[in-house]
Amino acid sequence: MSDHSNSRSVKVISHQLEVQHQAGEPLLLSLENAQINIQYHCREGYCGACRTRLIKGNVEYTTAPLAFIDDDEILPCCCEPATDIEISIE
């Protein structure tokens, strides 16, 4: 039986895909590895270019974001899923 405690499911509703995220890396990297086109610039939470809508679940920030985000938004460049999540990329 495999241990999935280090893996989270990321459903990308806007792309009708499900991606597996491995703990210890930013969500942005998992999206890029799955060939999902997402805007980004700084990779540090400063610019907000990767702003993404969080539909379901929770994330934890590895670096506190400095860019403005609404309550239903996340910055994939500096967060990891804390639970299985659903997101929508505009």
Backbone torsions as a table, in degrees:
resi	resn	phi	psi	omega
1	MET	NA	129.3	-177.4
2	SER	-85.9	151.7	-180.0
3	ASP	-95.2	117.5	-179.0
4	HIS	-102.6	14.7	-176.4
5	SER	-65.8	-23.6	179.3
6	ASN	-95.9	5.2	-177.6
7	SER	-121.9	137.8	177.3
8	ARG	-124.6	146.1	175.8
9	SER	-86.3	132.0	177.3
10	VAL	-121.0	106.2	176.4
11	LYS	-89.0	120.9	178.9
12	VAL	-101.0	91.7	-173.1
13	ILE	-58.3	-41.8	-177.1
14	SER	-65.1	-21.5	-178.8
15	HIS	-113.3	-0.2	-178.5
16	GLN	52.2	47.5	-179.9
17	LEU	-130.7	157.1	171.2
18	GLU	-125.2	129.7	-176.3
19	VAL	-119.0	143.2	173.4
20	GLN	-95.4	129.6	179.7
21	HIS	-107.4	128.5	176.3
22	GLN	-92.9	135.3	-179.7
23	ALA	-59.6	149.3	175.3
24	GLY	96.9	1.2	177.3
25	GLU	-133.1	154.4	178.7
26	PRO	-66.1	148.4	177.8
27	LEU	-55.6	-36.3	179.9
28	LEU	-54.9	-40.6	-179.4
29	LEU	-64.0	-41.6	177.9
30	SER	-63.3	-39.4	178.7
31	LEU	-66.4	-42.7	178.0
32	GLU	-63.5	-42.7	179.7
33	ASN	-62.1	-26.3	178.6
34	ALA	-90.2	9.7	178.4
35	GLN	63.8	30.6	177.1
36	ILE	-91.3	123.0	-178.6
37	ASN	-76.1	117.5	179.3
38	ILE	-137.8	136.8	178.6
39	GLN	-71.0	142.5	172.8
40	TYR	-161.3	161.1	175.9
41	HIS	-138.6	-60.8	-168.6
42	CYS	-88.2	-31.0	-174.9
43	ARG	63.8	18.0	-176.9
44	GLU	-129.7	2.8	180.0
45	GLY	86.0	10.9	-178.2
46	TYR	-88.2	-43.7	-167.4
47	CYS	-91.0	-29.2	-180.0
48	GLY	82.0	6.3	-177.3
49	ALA	-63.2	-29.1	-177.6
50	CYS	-90.3	9.4	-179.1
51	ARG	-43.9	126.9	-174.6
52	THR	-136.0	144.5	-180.0
53	ARG	-82.2	127.1	175.3
54	LEU	-93.5	115.4	-178.0
55	ILE	-90.2	-39.6	-175.4
56	LYS	-152.0	142.3	176.5
57	GLY	101.8	-173.3	-177.0
58	ASN	-135.1	149.5	174.9
59	VAL	-124.3	161.3	173.3
60	GLU	-120.7	137.8	179.9
61	TYR	-89.8	131.8	175.5
62	THR	-83.3	-26.6	174.1
63	THR	-135.1	131.8	179.8
64	ALA	-62.3	125.3	-179.3
65	PRO	-69.9	138.7	176.2
66	LEU	-99.2	-20.6	177.4
67	ALA	-72.1	148.9	177.1
68	PHE	-70.9	131.8	173.3
69	ILE	-136.7	144.8	175.7
70	ASP	-75.1	169.5	-178.6
71	ASP	-60.1	-28.0	-178.0
72	ASP	-100.4	18.3	-178.8
73	GLU	-120.6	155.1	175.6
74	ILE	-134.4	164.6	173.8
75	LEU	-114.1	101.1	-177.1
76	PRO	-59.6	-20.4	-178.1
77	CYS	-68.3	-22.5	-174.5
78	CYS	-135.1	25.8	177.4
79	CYS	-136.4	163.3	174.3
80	GLU	-130.8	147.4	175.0
81	PRO	-64.4	131.1	173.9
82	ALA	-90.6	-21.2	177.5
83	THR	-138.3	176.9	168.3
84	ASP	-62.5	140.6	-176.4
85	ILE	-130.6	161.3	169.9
86	GLU	-124.7	131.3	-179.8
87	ILE	-132.1	163.8	174.4
88	SER	-132.8	125.3	179.5
89	ILE	-104.0	122.1	-178.8
90	GLU	-77.9	NA	NA
